[in-house]
Each structure stands twice: as C-alpha cells, then as structure tokens.
Amino acid sequence: MMQALGVKLLDRQGQPLPPGGAALADLARLELDALDARLRRVTITVACDVDNPLCGAQGASAVFGPQKGATPQMVEQLDRALRHYGELLERVTGRAVINAPGAGAAGGMGAALLGMLNAELRPGVEIVVETLRLEAALQDADLVITGEGRLDSQSIHGKTPIGVARVAKRHQRPVIAIAGSLTRDYQVVHQHGIDAAFSVLDRVVTLEEALTDAARNLEVTARNVAAVWQLAER
C-alpha cells in the first residue's frame, strides 16, 4: 500500500523490494520523498480491529502468521524482518511505531500508517460505537448480544465483542456472546465484560459444513439464548 502511495523500499543495491513480508529483511533504504503531496494536507484516522504491536510474542507474525498458515520457522523469519523494518522506519520518521498499540494490524500496516503518514490509530469498535450511538441505545436495553466468528484469547485485543461489552458494563447491562466457535482459551473474555458465551455448533463438523449451516445454527442458538433469558425473567 505504501509503495502504491509513492514510498520506495530499496535494498542495498538500490533496487525495489519484491512483495512479501520476508523481503523486508533486505530493506536498506526507505524513501518517503515521493509520497503523494496531498497526504500532507489530510488527517488520517485508522480503524484497527486489534491492538497488537508490530513485533514480539504478541506481534503481527506470532499472532496472525499461524492463522494464515505460517510455520514456526516462517513466523520467526517474518518477525525478524518486521523488526528490521520497524527499526529503520523509526530512524527515518522519528516516530515510535514498533510497540505502538495497533502497529501489528493488517500485517504491520498499522505501523506504516502511523510512521509514514502520522495517522491516528483507533480501535475500530470505538468508531463503530460512536457512529451507531451505542451508548444512547443502551439506555433502553435489558440485554446486550454480541458475537464474532471465533471467540478466543485474541478477542480481548481490540475485537468488537469486547469493545461492545465494555460499553455495556458502563451501563450495568448483561452481555451474551454468540460465536461460530469457542476455543479452549476463550474463557478470558469473561474477565472483560462478557457474562456468557455460546457456540452455534451443536456437534463436531468440518469448516465447510459449519459455513453451509451457519444461518440455521445461528437461529437455533439465538432461540435457545432467548428462551434462557425469558426463564430468568420469570
């Protein structure tokens, strides 16, 4: 993306780097002079759905690499490349980006936007909450239902369900999450405002089967959640 906007990522021979995160290990020079001049006249706010730093145990490579099929060796290689890139980016721009919350979003795009465009990184859920005026809507709500494809320990790092739950808790509203699946470590969400969580799956299935039956499974689970809520109200 930054190359498309005019940034030059060059190796020691002054040649443009090929696409791919691993190529950043060969980055020797970062030239920002050709950035589109119009970018200097605008303020950029970036909606991030995660608050991960660029590198390290909670960085882009370690957390999201395995989700995309990266092996442990590839994760280590990518993390080293991103750290090298981040250190050069900090030297060139004078901005601290490596450990900034959200720097690891979208494979390190957060760091690039923060460092090269001086963008403001904000949790995406904050922007959604403001746009939908969720605080006002909660005044008349008895129960908040939220959800996502998979609830896991990563959900607490800026994902929508936790953001919604935190707003709900400011108004003392109970929160139930419905998810496509719950991982073994999902219980951490209970420490961040979600009172109960339910998976829509009622048996072990393949991903293809889960996607095919998603609408029905969601309807059945929602019906059961509603029934439990009604029982509690009696």
C-alpha positions, 0 to 999 in steps of 0.5 A: 500500500505504501509503495502504491502511495509513492514510498520506495523500499530499496535494498542495498543495491538500490533496487525495489523490494519484491512483495512479501513480508520476508523481503523486508529483511533486505530493506536498506533504504526507505524513501518517503520523498515521493509520497503523494503531496496531498497526504500532507494536507489530510488527517488520517484516522485508522480503524484497527480491529486489534491492538497488537504491536508490530513485533514480539510474542504478541506481534503481527507474525506470532499472532496472525502468521499461524492463522494464515498458515505460517510455520514456526520457522516462517513466523520467526523469519517474518518477525525478524524482518518486521523488526528490521523494518520497524527499526529503520522506519523509526530512524527515518520518521522519528516516530515510535511505531514498533510497540505502538498499540495497533502497529501489528494490524493488517500485517504491520500496516498499522505501523506504516500508517502511523510512521509514514503518514502520522495517522491516528490509530483507533480501535475500530469498535470505538468508531463503530460505537460512536457512529451507531450511538451505542451508548444512547441505545443502551439506555433502553436495553435489558440485554446486550448480544454480541458475537464474532466468528471465533471467540478466543484469547485474541478477542480481548485485543481490540475485537468488537465483542469486547469493545461492545461489552465494555460499553455495556458494563458502563451501563450495568447491562448483561452481555451474551456472546454468540460465536461460530466457535469457542476455543479452549482459551476463550474463557478470558473474555469473561474477565472483560465484560462478557457474562456468557458465551455460546457456540452455534455448533451443536456437534463436531463438523468440518469448516465447510459444513459449519459455513453451509449451516451457519444461518440455521445454527445461528437461529437455533442458538439465538432461540435457545439464548432467548428462551434462557433469558425469558426463564430468568425473567420469570 
